[in-house]
Amino acid sequence: MYRAFHDFHYAESALIDLGISLVTWNNRGIALFGLGRLEEAVDSYNKALALDPKHIPEKENIELVLRVLRRKW
């Protein structure tokens, strides 16, 4: 949990300090997923996809989050 928390804050800082990039949005999504903040993770992945709709890792990450959400329901 600590690692995900650290990764989340690192990604947030990168968004502010370095500007928004596809990799930054994806990393933010990964960190949020690790914290269990699944809806926010999907939002970050979607923002990455908006920058490059053909980028496969975000699509795969969204599918993973959706599988986890389905299990919770």
C-alpha positions in Angstrom: 0.0 0.0 0.0 2.8 2.4 0.8 4.3 1.9 -2.7 1.0 2.7 -4.4 0.6 5.8 -2.1 4.2 6.9 -3.0 3.6 6.3 -6.7 0.3 8.2 -6.7 2.0 11.3 -5.1 4.9 11.0 -7.5 2.5 10.9 -10.5 0.5 13.9 -9.1 3.8 15.9 -8.8 4.7 15.0 -12.3 1.4 16.3 -13.6 2.0 19.6 -11.9 5.7 20.0 -12.4 6.3 18.5 -15.9 2.9 18.8 -17.6 0.5 16.2 -18.7 1.7 13.3 -20.8 0.4 9.9 -21.8 2.9 8.1 -19.6 2.1 10.3 -16.6 -1.6 9.7 -16.9 -1.0 6.0 -17.2 1.3 5.9 -14.1 -1.3 7.9 -12.2 -3.9 5.3 -13.1 -1.6 2.5 -12.0 -1.0 4.2 -8.6 -4.7 4.9 -8.1 -5.5 1.3 -9.0 -3.0 0.2 -6.3 -4.8 2.4 -3.8 -8.2 0.9 -4.7 -9.4 4.1 -6.2 -10.7 2.3 -9.3 -13.0 4.9 -10.8 -10.2 7.5 -10.7 -7.8 5.0 -12.2 -10.1 4.5 -15.2 -10.4 8.3 -15.5 -6.6 8.6 -15.7 -6.4 5.8 -18.3 -9.1 7.5 -20.4 -7.1 10.8 -20.3 -4.1 9.0 -21.5 -6.1 7.4 -24.3 -7.4 10.9 -25.3 -3.8 11.7 -26.1 -3.2 8.5 -28.1 -6.3 6.4 -28.7 -4.3 3.6 -30.2 -2.1 3.1 -27.1 -2.7 -0.5 -25.9 -1.5 -0.4 -22.3 -4.3 1.9 -21.1 -6.9 -0.2 -22.9 -5.6 -3.3 -21.1 -5.5 -1.4 -17.7 -9.1 -0.3 -18.1 -10.1 -3.9 -18.8 -8.3 -5.0 -15.7 -10.1 -2.4 -13.6 -13.4 -3.4 -15.1 -12.8 -7.1 -14.2 -12.0 -6.1 -10.6 -15.2 -3.9 -10.4 -17.3 -6.8 -11.8 -16.0 -9.0 -9.1 -17.0 -6.5 -6.4 -20.6 -6.3 -7.7 
